Amino acid sequence: MLGIAKFHWLPRRLVVSLFSLVLLGITTYPAVAKPSPAPDHAAAGSSAAPTEGPALTLDTDAAVESDSITTDESAFSLEGVTLPASFRVSGTRSYVLDASGARVYFPADVASRAASTWWDGVCTDGESRYATVKDYPREKAHSRMERTYARMYCGKKDRDSEEPLSEAAFGIRHIRAYHKSQFAKLASWQGSTWGNWMHWALRWVMSEPSLRTVQNANRFCYEKPFNFTNANGEAVTRYVVALLGKTGVRIMTAFPRNKSYCLGVQF
């Protein structure tokens, strides 16, 4: 340690200042922990295998979505999307057509991740309903829209009450409760899990929708067809639909359908 006496030839005030700087330089402070990366999968247009991460962040600017109770009812409708018997065998694969018309297949090596339960475990430990699970890039294509992505929140399974202006159900908790089984029927024969396939599909729905509409004053509707092929070369189509809140940021729900779903004014 340096002694003040060694600097007897300097003014006392300057010596004290120098000594303080030395102490500051050797003082240690706890490192600031960097947040773990948010769960991410291959971007639309890529066939790379998805990866997963544990961190959630809180969106402090999340707006409450107040709307009519009737706007959620259609989202609860469960349609049979089970693939035909000839597709319920190993070797079935799904693909999507990108903007150029080229086929992009769901990553085959995702089969090695079939045991993954991340999408079943996320948002099950009392996290805020406004904790962010994943952002999906989308064009800011309407005057009512904010930001340039649709956000998957932890959300909540059901509406708080039947009051018309109560906050609507939204996010992964709602989707997992009401539409997990539908996505699982499309993912299982590809050796994958409902969450991995849903996540891959949503990237395409948001970034390159085949149809997007203003469903009403509180909802945007996005959809895109996904094709399934089997070893015999047969093909069948299923649609994945995502409903967004009033500002186009909050993912209210997402579900597969046998046919086109979105109604309203196209934009």
Beta strands, then each sheet from edge to edge (+ up, - down):
strand 1: 57-58
strand 2: 93-97
strand 3: 103-105
strand 4: 131-137
strand 5: 149-153
strand 6: 211-216
strand 7: 219-229
strand 8: 235-244
strand 9: 251-257
strand 10: 265-266
sheet 1: 1+ 4- 5+
sheet 2: 3+ 2- 7+ 6- 10+
sheet 3: 3+ 2- 7+ 8- 9+
end
